[in-house]
Amino acid sequence: MKEKKKDSAETTPTLEELRMLVQDHRVCWEVLPEKISVKEETSLKVGFDLMLYGTHEEGEHPTPGCEKCMEIYRDLRRIANSIIPKEERPSRYEISIYESAIRYNRIRGNRPDVELTIKVLHRSEYELPVDECEVLCLNEMKSKLSELGAQERRWRE
């Protein structure tokens, strides 16, 4: 009986594999506040959105939802799963589902990006303001991204 080979998305990638994914897709990241409305024209920062961006190779003319876009998203998800804290904490993390969209941003040179968002929120009592645990968890994830070679906001050769 043949052993079924695990899909690469099911296996835990090594540090070197993750670094290669970051290089291959020129992964960048940025952080935006997660806010809720509390009163008229007032908002409260309750968490963070850690955005990961991976791009198509130069010269490619991608279409939203193409096979390469889905590959980039799967690889971004592997990276996201590797940087999220494993132990239970007062914060929780939500990884966005795949969106069949290509994003262009002047900051990253208008390259064709696939985006994945990791929400960093309170495990309970969602409406509380950002606390020390969320900041610590975000900083740990940013540090892990740096270790992998991902770059803040834009890719620098």
ABEGO torsion letter per residue (X at the ends): XBBBBBBAAABBBBAAAAAAAAAAAGBBBBBBBBBBBABBGBBBBAEBBBBBBBBBBBGBBBBBGBAAAAAAAAAAAAAAAAABBABBBABBBBBBBBBBBBBBBAAAGGBBBBBBBBBBBBABGAABBBBAAAAAAAAAAAAAAAAAGBBBGBBBX
